[in-house]
Amino acid sequence: MIGEIRAQHGRPFDVKQLTTLCVTNVVMKVLFGRRFDRSNPEFQQLISDVNKAFRKISIELDMFPVLRILPYYKKKMADVVFMLERSHDFLKAKIAECRKVC
């Protein structure tokens, strides 16, 4: 992370994206014993899906679950479920890879 910050040479950049990438890689290191390359398209998709899912989750749905039947919230929930299922599939695939190695 420090190397990436230094590589920017004082130019503005998205700190949130770098932090998300680094934290996710630490979690992956703990879970799977290895880090993922930041240019890995599967890894980038995982980060993108999780970020989008958290942006779409609404507090009003937690407070008033009946709103889920309305088309606007129904679409939001379908998007969140799709992104989280794709993230879950990524993790299941990596767990299967680890089982083969172990």
N, C-alpha and C positions, 0 to 999 in steps of 0.2 A: 504494500500500500504506500509506504514512504517513497519507494522508487518511482511509483506512478505519479505521486504528487510532485516529486522533484522533476520528473520528465516534462511537466507542464510549464516549467520556467516562468512561473508567476501569471500565466494566462488563466482566465476563468474556465472552470470546468464543473461538471455535475458531480458534486460530492456525494449525493444520495446514491447515484448509480455505483460509484466506486465502493462506497461503504456496503451496499447491498451485496455486491460481488464478493467482497472480502469476507463478510460475515457468512454468506452462503458457503463459501469455500472452506471456512473453518468448520462449519457443521458437517460438510461432506467429508472432510478429513477425519472427523471424529466417527462418523457413521461407517465410512467405507475404507478408511485408511489411506486415502489418496485425495489429492486436489484435482480439480478440473481446470483445463485450459480455458481462459476467458473467451477464446475465439470458438470454442466448441458450440456448434449450433443447438445441440440438445440442452446444454447448460444454459445458454442464453434464453432459450424458449422457457425453461423452468423458471428462471428469474422473472422473465416478462409475464408469464402466467400468474405467478404468485403476486407480483405487484398489481396487475390488473384486477385480480380477484379481490384483493384487499381494498382497492379503490372503489369497487362496485358494491361491496357489502355496506348496507345502510343500517344505521342505528334504529331507524323507524321500524324496520322489519323485526328487530329484536323486541322492540316495545309492543308492536302491534302485528303479530304474525298473520292475522287475517288479511293484511295488505297483499300477501303473496298471491292471492287470487286475481288481483288487478293486473291487466296486461303489462303495464310499465314495470312493475316489480317482478312479475312472472318472468319477463325477458331478462331482467337483471339477474335473477336467481339462476336461470338456465345458463347464462354466461358464466357465472361464478362456478356452478357445478361442473360445467365443461372444462374450465381452466384447471380446477382442482383435480378433476379426474385425470387429465393429461399429466399433471404434476405427479399424481399418485402412480400412474403408469411408468413414468420415468424412474421413480424411486423403486418400484417393484422390479424393473429391469436391472437396475444397478445392484439390488439385493441378490437377484438371481445370478448375476455375474460374480459377485463375491462368494456365493455358495459354491460355484464351480471351482474357484481358485482354492477355497479352503477345503 
